[in-house]
Amino acid sequence: MNPDLYVRNPSKIMLYGTSWCGDCRRARRVFSQMGTGYEDIDIDADAQAEAFVKELNQGNRSVPTIVFPDGSVLVESREDELAAKLKSL
């Protein structure tokens, strides 16, 4: 099992999302355009990941929830907000 999956300080960027979410697709596109590596976790296929997202978001199943190695979290972020965060890394 990947030790980064359900922690607040992963060693790499973790994107918790779903296949059908438009905001998740936009976030993936930003990662791709910026050439930034990340791990993509589908919370529809991983109940523990879904529970982790709910824990981070006060019980809400908000996606995308993106967890960064510095412990910061972006939830349902705008493209420009995500790009600015990635540039700051």
Secondary structure as the mmCIF struct_conf table of DSSP 4:
data_model
#
loop_
_struct_conf.conf_type_id
_struct_conf.id
_struct_conf.beg_label_comp_id
_struct_conf.beg_label_asym_id
_struct_conf.beg_label_seq_id
_struct_conf.end_label_comp_id
_struct_conf.end_label_asym_id
_struct_conf.end_label_seq_id
TURN_TY1_P TURN_TY1_P1 PRO A 3 TYR A 6
BEND BEND1 ARG A 8 ASN A 9
BEND BEND2 SER A 11 LYS A 12
STRN STRN1 MET A 14 GLY A 17
BEND BEND3 SER A 19 TRP A 20
HELX_RH_AL_P HELX_RH_AL_P1 GLY A 22 MET A 34
TURN_TY1_P TURN_TY1_P2 GLY A 35 GLY A 35
STRN STRN2 GLU A 39 ASP A 42
TURN_TY1_P TURN_TY1_P3 ILE A 43 ALA A 45
HELX_RH_AL_P HELX_RH_AL_P2 ALA A 47 LEU A 56
TURN_TY1_P TURN_TY1_P4 ASN A 57 GLY A 59
BEND BEND4 VAL A 63 VAL A 63
STRN STRN3 THR A 65 VAL A 67
TURN_TY1_P TURN_TY1_P5 PRO A 69 ASP A 70
BEND BEND5 GLY A 71 GLY A 71
STRN STRN4 VAL A 73 VAL A 75
BEND BEND6 GLU A 76 GLU A 76
HELX_RH_AL_P HELX_RH_AL_P3 GLU A 79 SER A 88
#
